[in-house]
Amino acid sequence: MSEAQQPALRARLEAAVQHLVGAGVGSARVGLILGSGLDALASKIEVSRSVPFGEIPHFPVSTVAHHRGELISGRFAGQDVVVMKGRVHGYEGYPLSQVVFPVQVMRLLGIDTLVLTSAVGGLNPLYRESDLMAVVDHINLMGDNPLIGPNDDQLGPRFPDMSEPYDRRLVEFATGAALKEGVTLHRGVFAAVMGPNLETRAEYRFLRMIGADVVGMSLVPETIAAVHAGMRVLGLCAVTDMCLPDALQAAEIERILKAAADAQPALNRIVARVLAALAVPEREDEGA
């Protein structure tokens, strides 16, 4: 079935939500989307239900080997959560409007806070492999936007404001969590590219010149859809390879996944502290 023949977005969303509720996936306040090599956090969740992407109506299915493709419902750090173990990308052939379909489903399940993790290439020479970074802004160089096409006013406004796509308070929570854990957490700008190839030396120079600290092939479309839907977003990245044009090494997927695995324990602890802070009444949750 071509995209033009697909049911209207609202009908597709309702079909997906109905299936998930029928499968026992409950409403939650917090959603998490786990990136490449960063899905070990799912093992920390008290799982109540797990649903493969392929069983959810209209849900895009990951074709990348290291993305498991499961939607998990459960509890983590005192919060009811819905977790995507794996994600889909534009480079797999999906339009960005379909890439963000799971985010819109999460919103209809009651989620108002979205935590996104991503493996990224480091452009800032002060960063190192396995360092963590909280995203404070982004540059969309994907040549596409998930909101192109008819707008569903029930989901969000036609022209959503992007003056603060990453919630400042959540970034402060993450920074406080990192301090308590003795972990370095940079703050920086994420440049999103379509992929799937990695960039050339000249492209890395360009990205750094326009203000990017890291580069990746995800996170930004989901952020745009989440902000459009009125959700708060926290983006956390693990630097899995350094992209310094004058000292560039050929990328090796095994090394990238090892760097992600090395970063995972600290990332898990930061996410746990942020979610625990969110579970505290607002007047009391000063600092994670």
Secondary structure as GFF3:
##gff-version 3
##sequence-region A 1 288
A	DSSP	three_ten_helix	3	5	.	.	.	ID=ss1
A	DSSP	alpha_helix	9	22	.	.	.	ID=ss2
A	DSSP	beta_strand	30	34	.	.	.	ID=ss3
A	DSSP	three_ten_helix	39	44	.	.	.	ID=ss4
A	DSSP	beta_strand	46	52	.	.	.	ID=ss5
A	DSSP	three_ten_helix	53	55	.	.	.	ID=ss6
A	DSSP	beta_strand	70	76	.	.	.	ID=ss7
A	DSSP	beta_strand	79	85	.	.	.	ID=ss8
A	DSSP	three_ten_helix	90	92	.	.	.	ID=ss9
A	DSSP	alpha_helix	96	99	.	.	.	ID=ss10
A	DSSP	alpha_helix	101	108	.	.	.	ID=ss11
A	DSSP	beta_strand	113	122	.	.	.	ID=ss12
A	DSSP	beta_strand	132	140	.	.	.	ID=ss13
A	DSSP	alpha_helix	168	181	.	.	.	ID=ss14
A	DSSP	beta_strand	185	192	.	.	.	ID=ss15
A	DSSP	alpha_helix	201	209	.	.	.	ID=ss16
A	DSSP	beta_strand	214	216	.	.	.	ID=ss17
A	DSSP	alpha_helix	220	228	.	.	.	ID=ss18
A	DSSP	beta_strand	232	242	.	.	.	ID=ss19
A	DSSP	three_ten_helix	245	247	.	.	.	ID=ss20
A	DSSP	alpha_helix	253	278	.	.	.	ID=ss21
###
